[in-house]
Amino acid sequence: MTSRIDARFAALKQEGRAALVTFVTAGDPDPDASLAILKSLPAAGADVVELGMPFTDPMADGPAIQASSQRALRAGQTLKKTLAMVRTFRGGDGTTPIVLMGYYNPIYIYGVQRFLTDAKTAGVDGLIVVDLPPEEDDELCVPALDAGLNFIRLATPTTDDRRLPAVLANTSGFVYYVSITGITGMAAPDTRRVVEAVRRIKRHTALPVAVGFGVKTAEHARAIAAGADGVVVGSALVEAIRASLDPSGKASARTVPAVRDLVADLAAGVRGARQQAAE
């Protein structure tokens, strides 16, 4: 069965352009504003949405995403509420792929089978769980695939040709290439090295390869989109949320527009890569 993720990447391949994959943390800065942000993303130009599952110890994430997790948790966000948010979103959007991204601990506490059933019912399409290596596939990855959810794996600059087959073995939907070593939101990616890495990964898989970590501007997005199947932006969006908050740290009238406008700008960059290639 073709997933929403498969269908979206196939459609974009027909259009001859890369996907814009946007990451925001569920419940940041509060449940109502977060849902409004989520609903605004597709119209602004997001092709795939990664929704972060807030966690107390997001070790792979930089300061911006860590802070977004803390804001969401302070506002009362739970995994159950995150699934409810997806369900509400699906009431008005049946086509935009939603990927839940985060860490295994909250899923384990929720209960793996219960989580997978509830996620599928809510309208989740895929999972990225950053702290489960391929050696632990029986824990969540294989059950997720059996439940009809894509399981998206990360590859990094240190994932060599010997390691790649294990990383890709049960990966579906797309491969997320982490363009820099370290935590999210810090350095800018080296475009030339990214393009070479994407080519190398594609020698091992027919799956689309989306590139993230360090993409902050339309120019970054355009450069990466020229050599990849997708561009992932996260830290820049959660930073836009933070910068829009009022002095007491609450959502303001600027919060949703700040994210929406940045996504529109990034989307123009991604679409510009196709136009640039055609010229």
C-alpha positions as CSV (number, residue, x, y, z in Angstrom):
1,M,0.0,0.0,0.0
2,T,1.3,3.5,-0.9
3,S,1.7,5.8,2.0
4,R,1.1,9.5,2.0
5,I,4.8,10.0,2.2
6,D,5.4,7.7,-0.9
7,A,2.7,9.5,-2.8
8,R,4.0,13.0,-1.9
9,F,7.6,12.3,-3.0
10,A,6.4,10.6,-6.1
11,A,4.2,13.6,-7.0
12,L,7.1,16.0,-6.4
13,K,9.4,13.9,-8.5
14,Q,6.9,14.3,-11.3
15,E,7.1,18.1,-10.7
16,G,10.9,17.9,-10.8
17,R,11.5,19.5,-7.4
18,A,12.5,18.6,-3.9
19,A,10.2,18.5,-0.9
20,L,10.2,21.1,1.9
21,V,10.0,19.1,5.1
22,T,9.2,21.3,8.1
23,F,9.7,20.5,11.8
24,V,7.9,22.0,14.7
25,T,7.4,20.7,18.3
26,A,3.9,19.7,19.2
27,G,2.5,21.9,21.9
28,D,5.0,24.8,21.4
29,P,4.4,27.4,22.7
30,D,1.0,26.1,23.8
31,P,-1.6,23.6,22.4
32,D,-3.8,26.2,20.7
33,A,-1.0,28.1,19.0
34,S,0.8,24.9,18.1
35,L,-2.3,23.5,16.3
36,A,-2.8,26.8,14.5
37,I,0.9,26.6,13.4
38,L,0.5,23.0,12.2
39,K,-2.6,23.9,10.2
40,S,-0.8,26.8,8.5
41,L,2.2,24.8,7.3
42,P,0.8,23.1,4.1
43,A,-0.7,26.3,2.7
44,A,2.6,28.1,3.4
45,G,4.5,25.5,1.3
46,A,5.4,22.6,3.6
47,D,5.2,19.3,1.7
48,V,5.9,17.0,4.6
49,V,5.5,17.9,8.3
50,E,7.7,16.5,11.1
51,L,6.0,17.0,14.5
52,G,8.3,16.7,17.4
53,M,7.2,14.7,20.4
54,P,8.3,16.8,23.4
55,F,10.8,15.0,25.7
56,T,12.6,16.1,28.8
57,D,16.1,15.1,27.5
58,P,16.3,15.6,23.8
59,M,20.0,14.8,23.6
60,A,20.4,15.0,19.8
61,D,18.8,18.5,19.6
62,G,20.4,21.9,19.9
63,P,19.3,24.7,22.2
64,A,16.5,25.9,20.0
65,I,14.6,22.6,19.8
66,Q,15.5,21.7,23.4
67,A,13.8,25.0,24.5
68,S,10.8,24.3,22.3
69,S,10.4,20.9,24.1
70,Q,10.6,22.6,27.5
71,R,8.0,25.2,26.5
72,A,5.6,22.5,25.2
73,L,6.0,20.4,28.4
74,R,5.4,23.4,30.6
75,A,2.2,24.1,28.7
76,G,1.1,20.6,29.4
77,Q,1.8,18.7,26.2
78,T,1.8,14.9,26.4
79,L,2.1,12.2,23.8
80,K,-1.7,11.6,24.0
81,K,-2.3,15.3,23.2
82,T,0.2,15.1,20.3
83,L,-1.8,12.3,18.8
84,A,-5.0,14.2,19.3
85,M,-3.4,17.2,17.5
86,V,-2.7,15.0,14.5
87,R,-6.3,13.7,14.6
88,T,-7.6,17.3,14.6
89,F,-5.3,18.3,11.8
90,R,-6.5,15.3,9.7
91,G,-10.1,16.6,10.0
92,G,-9.1,19.4,7.5
93,D,-6.1,17.8,5.6
94,G,-6.1,14.3,4.4
95,T,-3.0,14.4,2.2
96,T,-0.1,16.2,3.9
97,P,2.2,13.5,5.4
98,I,2.8,13.8,9.1
99,V,5.9,12.2,10.7
100,L,6.3,12.1,14.5
101,M,9.9,12.7,15.5
102,G,11.5,12.2,18.9
103,Y,12.8,9.7,21.3
104,Y,11.8,6.2,22.4
105,N,11.2,6.8,26.1
106,P,7.8,8.5,25.8
107,I,6.7,5.8,23.3
108,Y,7.9,3.0,25.6
109,I,6.0,4.5,28.6
110,Y,2.9,4.9,26.5
111,G,3.1,1.3,25.4
112,V,4.5,0.4,21.9
113,Q,1.4,-1.5,20.5
114,R,-1.0,1.1,22.0
115,F,1.1,3.9,20.5
116,L,1.3,2.4,17.1
117,T,-2.5,1.7,17.0
118,D,-3.3,5.2,18.2
119,A,-0.8,6.8,15.9
120,K,-2.2,5.0,12.8
121,T,-5.8,5.8,13.8
122,A,-4.9,9.5,14.3
123,G,-3.4,9.8,10.8
124,V,0.3,9.6,11.5
125,D,2.3,8.4,8.5
126,G,5.8,7.8,9.8
127,L,8.2,7.8,12.7
128,I,11.7,9.1,13.3
129,V,13.0,7.8,16.6
130,V,16.6,9.1,16.9
131,D,17.8,7.0,19.8
132,L,16.9,3.5,18.4
133,P,19.7,2.0,16.3
134,P,19.1,-0.7,13.6
135,E,20.2,-3.4,16.2
136,E,17.0,-2.5,18.1
137,D,14.6,-2.8,15.1
138,D,12.4,-5.5,16.8
139,E,11.7,-3.0,19.6
140,L,9.7,-0.5,17.5
141,C,10.8,-0.3,13.8
142,V,9.5,-3.7,12.7
143,P,6.2,-3.4,14.7
144,A,5.7,0.1,13.1
145,L,6.2,-1.3,9.6
146,D,3.7,-4.1,10.4
147,A,1.2,-1.4,11.6
148,G,1.5,0.4,8.2
149,L,3.7,3.3,9.4
150,N,6.9,4.3,7.6
151,F,10.0,4.1,9.7
152,I,12.5,6.8,8.7
153,R,16.1,6.4,9.6
154,L,18.9,8.9,10.0
155,A,22.2,8.7,8.1
156,T,25.1,11.0,9.0
157,P,28.5,12.0,7.6
158,T,30.0,9.2,9.7
159,T,27.7,6.5,8.3
160,D,30.1,4.7,5.9
161,D,29.3,2.3,3.2
162,R,29.7,-0.7,5.5
163,R,27.2,0.7,8.0
164,L,24.6,2.0,5.4
165,P,23.0,-1.4,4.6
166,A,22.1,-1.9,8.2
167,V,20.7,1.6,8.5
168,L,18.7,1.2,5.3
169,A,17.5,-2.4,5.9
170,N,14.1,-1.5,7.4
171,T,13.9,2.2,6.4
172,S,10.9,3.3,4.4
173,G,9.3,6.6,3.3
174,F,12.6,8.5,2.9
175,V,16.1,8.6,4.3
176,Y,16.9,11.6,6.5
177,Y,20.5,12.7,5.9
178,V,22.0,14.7,8.8
179,S,24.3,17.0,6.9
180,I,26.6,17.9,9.8
181,T,27.9,16.1,12.8
182,G,26.7,17.2,16.2
183,I,23.4,18.6,17.5
184,T,20.7,20.4,15.5
185,G,20.7,24.0,14.6
186,M,24.4,24.8,14.9
187,A,26.5,25.0,11.8
188,A,25.5,25.5,8.2
189,P,25.9,22.5,5.9
190,D,28.6,22.3,3.2
191,T,26.5,22.0,0.0
192,R,29.2,20.3,-2.1
193,R,29.8,17.6,0.6
194,V,26.0,17.2,1.0
195,V,25.4,16.5,-2.7
196,E,28.3,14.0,-2.7
197,A,26.8,12.2,0.4
198,V,23.3,12.1,-1.2
199,R,24.8,10.5,-4.3
200,R,26.6,7.9,-2.1
201,I,23.4,7.0,-0.2
202,K,21.4,6.7,-3.4
203,R,23.8,4.0,-4.6
204,H,22.4,1.9,-1.8
205,T,18.7,2.8,-1.9
206,A,15.9,3.9,-4.2
207,L,14.3,5.9,-1.4
208,P,14.2,9.7,-1.5
209,V,16.9,11.4,0.5
210,A,16.0,14.5,2.5
211,V,18.7,16.7,4.0
212,G,18.5,18.5,7.3
213,F,20.4,20.1,10.2
214,G,21.7,23.6,9.7
215,V,19.3,24.8,7.0
216,K,18.1,28.2,8.0
217,T,17.4,30.4,5.0
218,A,15.9,30.3,1.5
219,E,19.4,30.3,0.1
220,H,20.4,27.3,2.1
221,A,17.2,25.5,1.0
222,R,17.7,26.3,-2.6
223,A,21.3,25.0,-2.6
224,I,20.4,21.8,-0.8
225,A,17.2,21.2,-2.9
226,A,19.4,21.2,-6.1
227,G,21.0,18.0,-5.0
228,A,18.5,16.2,-2.7
229,D,14.9,15.0,-2.8
230,G,14.0,17.0,0.3
231,V,15.1,19.8,2.5
232,V,14.4,19.6,6.3
233,V,14.1,22.8,8.3
234,G,13.5,22.7,12.1
235,S,15.6,24.9,14.4
236,A,15.0,28.0,12.3
237,L,11.2,27.5,12.7
238,V,11.2,26.9,16.4
239,E,13.5,29.9,16.8
240,A,10.9,31.9,14.8
241,I,8.3,30.8,17.4
242,R,10.6,31.8,20.3
243,A,11.3,35.2,18.8
244,S,7.6,35.9,18.4
245,L,6.6,35.3,22.0
246,D,5.5,38.2,24.2
247,P,7.6,39.3,27.2
248,S,6.0,36.7,29.4
249,G,6.9,33.9,27.0
250,K,3.3,33.4,25.7
251,A,2.2,33.2,22.1
252,S,1.5,36.6,20.5
253,A,-0.4,37.8,17.4
254,R,2.9,37.4,15.5
255,T,3.5,33.8,16.4
256,V,1.6,32.0,13.6
257,P,2.5,34.5,10.9
258,A,6.2,34.4,11.9
259,V,6.3,30.7,11.2
260,R,4.1,30.8,8.1
261,D,6.1,33.6,6.5
262,L,9.4,31.8,7.1
263,V,8.0,28.6,5.6
264,A,6.8,30.5,2.6
265,D,10.2,32.0,2.1
266,L,11.9,28.6,2.4
267,A,9.4,27.1,0.0
268,A,10.2,29.7,-2.5
269,G,13.9,28.8,-2.1
270,V,13.1,25.1,-2.7
271,R,11.0,25.8,-5.7
272,G,13.7,28.2,-7.0
273,A,16.1,25.3,-7.2
274,R,14.0,23.7,-9.9
275,Q,13.8,26.9,-11.8
276,Q,17.6,27.4,-11.5
277,A,18.2,23.9,-12.8
278,A,16.0,24.6,-15.8
279,E,17.7,27.8,-16.8
